[in-house]
Amino acid sequence: MTCCNPALAVMFGSLRSGTTMLRLMLDGHPRLICPGETDFLTDYLRASPNGRWCYDLDALAADRIFQASRAKLPKTADALPAFQAMVSNLRGDEEGCVILVAHRGLGKLLKLVPEISILHLVRDPRDVARSAIGMGWAGNTYYGARTWLKTEQEWEQVAPYLSLDQSLELRFEPLVREPEVVMGEICRFLGDQYEPEMLDYAEYSTYQRPDPALTEQWRRKQTSRELGLTEPLFRDLMIQRGYEPSGHPPIYPGSLARLNLRIEHLRSVWRRRIVRYGLWDPLFVTLYGKLGVPSLARPAQRRMDIITQQHLK
């Protein structure tokens, strides 16, 4: 099977599902262009009352990922020409298929380019939930599970409307166990062929070659209680994606237990934020966001972005 749009594709998967590793592999291909994370292409799309889609250019200009990319601020807020201009920037002078990377906003993207080809990358949600804690996004696996769940729920919403040749389902585990086989499948889908240099990314990045030890870490690093709490959150979707339940009895926390999980989550997340950014900047960003005036928090967000950039791999 080959994709329906050989010039433009998107890799869609949850955060911590292996999208960065796969992006590096794809960008190592001489005829594929995968220039980095591009969630900014949909994060700042807004629908006006008349149904017209436009970009919030001020918010886009302040985005850390946008600033670090090759994209330039569009001259128009009108969604489609602005999107096309930014994709052209990302392509630069290179020839080949441009592959965007998105962790959310696939529905919006399909409104702009309904024919875009999609690589849907899935990782075991139990490993994603655990990894989210390490990134400081969650204080426990119960909340870390939402990282995976939101992305896969969005996939469930859009998948019925895709044509048969529009998407390719990929799993993280076969990708790291047999990268040449999976990359060959991806290249055929994109209308090209596998090139050995796609696995040379460890020579010019901080990421190591695919390591099978990264699979099924939940078996070694999660307790029966963690598995009992998280698996009921995504059990049906997990099974649909080919991941078998652990067999541990499900746990359905009551009101007090859910409150304790949330307190544990918030305490851990805020402790990490304060250690990294100090107290006031994260507080301003959160407060002004909840008040609906995120523009007031932009100086604080810029200071946090500088620190974040220093910690990126």
N, C-alpha and C positions, 0 to 999 in steps of 0.2 A: 504494500500500500504506500502511495506517495501522498504528500500533503496537497491541499487544494490551492494554496497560495505559496509558491516557491520563493517569493520575494520578501515576505514578512511573516514572522511567527512569534509566538510568545511561550515562554516556559512558565507554567503556573503551578505553584506548590506552596505549602505552608512554610513559614519561617522555621528554620532548623530542620528542614527536610532534605537538605543536600543541594539546594539551588545554587549556592555559590560554587561548590565543587563542580557541578555540571556546567555552570556558566563558563568556568575556566577551561574545561574540556572543549566545549563548543567553540570558544573563542580561539583555541589553538588550531582550529581547522583553517586551512588557507582560503577557503571560500565561504566561511561562515563568520558572521559578525555578531558577537554577543557582548555589548559594551558595558554591562553592569546592571545593577538594580534600577528599575524604571517605574517604580510605583508612583512617582510623581506625575506620570502621564495620565493617571486616573484619580489620584488623591485630590486634586484641585479642580476637577470637573464639577460644575454646578448646573442644574437644570433651572431655567427661568420659568416664571408662571406660564409663558406661552409655549413651553416645551423645548425651547432652544437651548442647546448645550454650549456652555462657555467656560473658559478657564478663569479662575481667580488668580490673576497675574501677580498681585502683590504677595499672596501666600506662596505661590510657586517660586517666585524669586528668592524667598527666604528659606526654602527647603534645602537642607544640608546635602541630600543625595543629588538634587538637581544642580546645586552649585559645584559639586565635585564631578559632574558628568560633562560630556562634550556638548550637551544641548545648550542652546542659547534662548534667551527669553523671546517668545514670539512677538511679532509686531501687532498681532491681532488676538483678541480673546476668543474669537469664534472657534469652536472646538476642532472641527475637522482640519481647516488649514493650519491651525496652530500645532495640532498633533503631527500633521505631515511635515511641517517645517522642523519640528524637534527630531523626528525620526531621520530626516535628511541630515541634520547635524550629527546625530549619533552614527550614521553610516560614514560620514566623512568622504574621503576619496576611495574607499574600499569598494570592491565589487563582490556581490554575493547576497545571501539571505541574511537579513537583520533579524536577530532573535531578541525580543524584549524579555525582561524578567519581572514577573508580577506575583505578589503574594495575596493580593486582594484586588477588587475592582474589575474583575473579568467581565461582569455584566455590562459595566460602562464601556469597556474597551470594545465589546462586541457591538454596541450601538454605533460606535464610530467606524469600525472596520469589521462588518459581519463575517467576512470571508477569511479572517486571519486564521492561520494554522496554529494548533495548540499542542504543546508537550505538557502533559499532566503528570507531574512528579509526586509520588506518594511515598511516605515513610511510615513505619510502624508508629502509631500515635502514642504508644507508651514511651518510646524513645524520644519523641518530640516533646512530650510533657516533661520528661526528666531534663532534657537539654534546655528548656525554657527557664528552669530554675538557675542553671549555671550562667545564663545570660542576664539574670537579674530581672526578668520580665514577670516572674511568678515566684511566690513564696512556698508553693507546694505543688505536687503533681495534679491535684484537684483543679487548681487554677491554670496550671501549665497546659492542661488538656485543651483549653479553649483556643490556644494557638492553632492547633490542628483542626479543631471542630469548625471554627468559623470559615476556614478556607474550604474544607470539604463540603460544608453546607452550601456555600456559594456555588461550588462545582455542581452539586445536585440540582440547583436552580437553573443553570444554563445548559447542562449536558443534553437534556431532551430536545433542544433547539438546534443542535449542531448537526451538520451533514455527516454521513458515514465516513468520509475520508478527511474530516477536518481535525481530528485529534488522535494522539497516540498516548496510550496509558503506559507509564513507566513506574517502576518501583525502585526505591533506593537500594534495597538489599541485593538484588541481582546486579545493579549497577556497580557496586563496590566488589562483588564477588567475581563477576565476569565482565569487566568494563569494555573490553574489545567487542564482545558479542552485543551488548546493549548499545554501545556507540555506533556499531554497524547498523543496527536496526533504526536508530535515530537518523543517521545519515541517509539511509534509503528512503525514509519517510520525507526527508527534506529534499529529496531528489539528487543526492550526491553519494559519495562513497567514503568509507572510513579511511582516515589518515593516521598513521602511528604517532605523529607529533601531537595528537590530541591528548595524549597522556604525559606530555612533557611539562605540564604546568608547574610541577614542584620545583622546577629549575628557576622559575621567575616569579614565584608567589610564596606566601607563607603556608600554603596548603600542601599537605603531603599526598602522595599517591593513594588511590583507593585502598582502604584497609578493612577487610572483612570483620575485624574485631569491633568495628563500629556498629555492627548489626546486633539486634536482640540484647542490648545492654540492660534492658529492663529485667531480664532474668537474673542478673547478678546484682543489680543496684537498686531494685525497688522491693519494698516489703509487701507481704500479703495484704496488709491494710491499705497501702497505697494503690495496689492493683484492684482491690475490692472497691475502693472509692472511685477510681477513674474509669474503669472499664464500662460500668453502666452508662456513663456519659456519652460514649461513642460506640457502644457495642455493635449496633446494627450496621453502621457505616464501616466499622473496622472489619467486620465479617465480609461485607460487600467488596472491600478492597483486598481481600485475601489473607487477612490476619486472624488467626485463631485465638479465642479467649484463653487466658492462662489456666482457667479451671478453679481459681480462687473464688470463694463465695462472694457475691456482690454485697456491697454495703450501701445502704441508702440513709444518709445522715439526716437526723431530725433538725429542727430549727436551731437548737442550741449548738449542735455539732457544726452546722453550716456557718453559724456566726463565728465559732472558734476557728474554722478553716479560713474564713475571710480575714479575721484579725491576724492570724499567722501569716497569711499572704501579704497583707498590707504592711505589717511590721517588717517583714523581710525585704520587700521591694523598697520601702522608704529608707531602711537602713543602708541598703546598697546605694541608693541615690544620694543620700547625704554624705556617705563616705567618698563618693566619686565627685559630686558636684557642689557639696555644701548644702545648707538648708534653704537659703532664700530663693535661689534661681528655680529649683524644682517646685517650690511652693508657689511662686508667681506664675509659672507656666500652668500648673494645675488649676489654680484659682481663677485666672483670667480665662482659661479654657472652659471651665464650668459656667462662668458668667457670660459666655458667648462673645468675648472680646479678645480673641487670641492675638490680635495685632499688638496689644499692650504688652504682651509677654515676649515679643520678638527679641528685644535686647538680651533678656535672660536666656532665651532659647539659643541665640547665637553663641553665647558664652558656653553653654552646655554642649553645643555642637562641636566647638573647638576641642573640648576635652574628649568628647566621644571619638573624634577623628584620631586622636592620639592613641586610643585604645583599640582601634580597628586592626584586624589581621590583614 
